Amino acid sequence: MKEFLLVFRNDPEVMAARTEEEIHATGKKWMDWMGGIAAQNKLVSKGNRLFPNGKVVKPGNVVTDGPYTEIKETIGGYSIIKSDSYEEAVDLAKGCPIYVIGGNVEVREINEM
């Protein structure tokens, strides 16, 4: 099996505007979705949530606020799964609850060289 990184992107303004009830409902959906992947023995790491701010270090030791100030969405977290193919990894990502709040999932195969 191959390992894939799922990168969860969202709009921090949308995230901040959610009610307590919405946060709890979405949290349950996340737990159910992750539990389903784990039940298939395909969850390598549930990963972690990330703060929306960061720094970008560029050549010449140039440091800017980031990660990407020119776009609205940020990386909100990540997980690592395993599957037999990209197609299967994408199918697993299709069940992610982040779509309910307008987010998206980037699926990347991990190169284990």
ROSE-549449 format. One line per 5 residues: number of its first residue (from 1); their letters; for each residue z negated, y, x negated of C-alpha. Coordinates in steps of 0.02 Angstrom, whole numbers, plus 50000, padded with zeros to 5 digits. Example, Ala and Ser with C-alpha at 12.3 -4.5 7.8 and 13.67 -1.06 7.14 Angstrom:
1) AS) 49610:49775:49385 | 49643:49947:49316
//
This chain:
1) MKEFL) 50000:50000:50000 | 50034:50178:49949 | 49911:50322:49962 | 49953:50484:50052 | 49869:50653:50055
6) LVFRN) 49856:50735:50226 | 49840:50924:50206 | 49774:51011:50361 | 49835:51190:50385 | 49772:51311:50515
11) DPEVM) 49756:51494:50559 | 49580:51553:50513 | 49585:51687:50650 | 49617:51553:50782 | 49478:51446:50709
16) AARTE) 49354:51592:50715 | 49397:51633:50896 | 49349:51461:50965 | 49198:51441:51078 | 49054:51322:51038
21) EEIHA) 49119:51207:51175 | 49293:51204:51098 | 49222:51171:50925 | 49122:51021:50987 | 49267:50952:51089
26) TGKKW) 49385:50966:50941 | 49254:50889:50826 | 49244:50736:50937 | 49434:50720:50936 | 49432:50727:50745
31) MDWMG) 49297:50594:50735 | 49393:50481:50855 | 49556:50505:50760 | 49476:50472:50590 | 49382:50323:50663
36) GIAAQ) 49546:50250:50724 | 49622:50263:50550 | 49465:50189:50472 | 49467:50045:50599 | 49641:50001:50534
41) NKLVS) 49569:50000:50356 | 49687:50143:50309 | 49562:50281:50272 | 49537:50303:50084 | 49437:50465:50095
46) KGNRL) 49395:50573:50244 | 49404:50720:50123 | 49320:50885:50160 | 49347:51048:50249 | 49387:51197:50140
51) FPNGK) 49341:51380:50152 | 49494:51488:50194 | 49477:51600:50042 | 49515:51559:49861 | 49592:51620:49700
56) VVKPG) 49762:51586:49623 | 49777:51582:49434 | 49952:51622:49371 | 50032:51625:49199 | 49962:51759:49086
61) NVVTD) 49788:51734:49160 | 49833:51837:49314 | 49709:51800:49453 | 49742:51849:49633 | 49653:51823:49797
66) GPYTE) 49730:51679:49888 | 49780:51554:49909 | 49931:51639:49989 | 49895:51812:50054 | 50072:51834:50123
71) IKETI) 50056:51693:50251 | 49941:51677:50399 | 49888:51494:50383 | 49771:51419:50256 | 49728:51244:50201
76) GGYSI) 49578:51197:50305 | 49547:51026:50231 | 49621:50861:50177 | 49606:50673:50192 | 49678:50526:50097
81) IKSDS) 49751:50378:50189 | 49846:50223:50139 | 49999:50151:50223 | 50151:50045:50186 | 50275:50188:50205
86) YEEAV) 50300:50374:50230 | 50350:50338:50409 | 50185:50251:50445 | 50087:50392:50361 | 50180:50520:50467
91) DLAKG) 50144:50417:50624 | 49958:50419:50581 | 49966:50607:50553 | 50046:50631:50725 | 49879:50590:50806
96) CPIYV) 49786:50731:50719 | 49693:50849:50836 | 49740:51002:50732 | 49897:51024:50837 | 49790:51076:50986
101) IGGNV) 49743:51236:50893 | 49918:51269:50825 | 49889:51191:50654 | 49996:51068:50559 | 49981:50921:50440
106) EVREI) 50075:50906:50276 | 50098:50725:50221 | 50119:50696:50033 | 50130:50532:49939 | 50008:50522:49794
111) NEM) 50094:50483:49629 | 49982:50361:49538 | 50067:50367:49368
//
